[in-house]
Amino acid sequence: MDSIEAYLAEITAAIRPLPAREMPLAGAVGAVLTDDVTALHPLPSFDNSAMDGYAVRAGDVAAARSDQPVILAVAGEVAAGDTRRHDLLPGSALRIMTGAPLPAGADAVVPVEQTDGGTERVAITQAVTPGSYVRTVGGDAQPGDLLLSAGTRLGPVHVGLLAAAGHGAVTARPRPRVTVIATGDELVEPGGQLMPGQIFESNALMLAAAARQAGCAAVQYPIVRDDTDLVLAAITDAITNSDLLITSGGVSMGGEHDVVKAALSSLGTVRFRRVALQPGMPQGFGTVGPAATPIFTLPGNPVSAYVSFCLFVRPAMDAMQGLFRERTKQAPATLAGPVKSPAGRRSYLRGILDPEVGTVTPVAGQASHQLANLARANALIIVPEEVTSLEAGTSVEVMDLP
């Protein structure tokens, strides 16, 4: 059997990052920057009010108190988006809206809550100091300041920042396009009618959702029956619009039911092997098609498929965007119950981690088909290859489940 480390190293060595391209901000969420991005303009680009209230000279209201308000004449109003020049004369105030430019001569804003809200004359009940409730030009970023570093996967706040700083587009690696193909005569679409011996298809739905959670654009291919020609046709079709393929099922039985192996024997460079892993020992990886599209052939049991995704597929997805960081972060915890593991294979057992007390409780069922128990877990308990059992109270490494 291949070790987990050797198999993962083979995968990451074969992955080539997607080419970077310029893309509009509206379509950039999930993309990864290839260059640092700096501010083109000061942010904000002008002094403006942080509150609805009154623009004043701080010295004019220095004596204001709740029991002895300062009365100022209201000389007008400045709204957000007002591009006219406004001058504030000593001894007066201007009504001002949040985001409106600070008038020339003003050095502070009095929030409306600290006044009587007057429109011709205003009673101000609290003193302010210069700069109070004013967003100063360049207070968030100055031209040339670093906004985002290369390697940042763009989220909603990132694109909001870039837009606020005047960037209409960025150069980044796009989200990988992923197609998930489930094979099997026994599979029925969820919501349909089951016949004896049939099951609802869940793996493709689960794996496509996991790929989206990992930042990819993922789709499910319609269920493919156990026919080598149909599987080959599905893979050939999916290649045209995919940067990465995932299949589930058809890799471990041998003979006529081993349709994914048979289909890929004449297409690409996929190598099937056994990995020293529990669950998920049967694995396949390689490239297919003229663009050498990476393909993972995962086991059909749902827990095996999901654990395989976490350990092998998700790091490959990161690598496609130029991110080669370690995703399977581990942390110590104390076992709250005993566990067993097969000799010679590293087990990833489902558990419920309590980070506050530092314990992890194994779930009741660890079979590779028990999806309900996987759903109850929030972590994987890692049992090394040379260990076959651990007692409660033992310190173990755990890996968070996404």
TATAGI-V86666 format. One record per helix or strand of 3 or more residues. SS is the DSSP state (~ for helix, > for strand). FROM is the first residue (numbers start at 1). TO is the last residue. If there is no record, write none. Layout:
SS;FROM;TO  SS;FROM;TO
This chain:
~;4;14  >;20;24  ~;25;27  >;53;56  ~;58;61  >;70;78  >;92;96  >;108;111  ~;112;114  >;121;124  >;146;148  ~;156;164  >;169;173  >;177;183  ~;203;213  >;217;220  ~;228;239  >;244;248  ~;255;257  ~;259;264  >;271;275  >;282;288  >;293;298  ~;302;320  >;330;335  >;346;354  >;359;362  ~;371;376  >;379;383  >;395;400
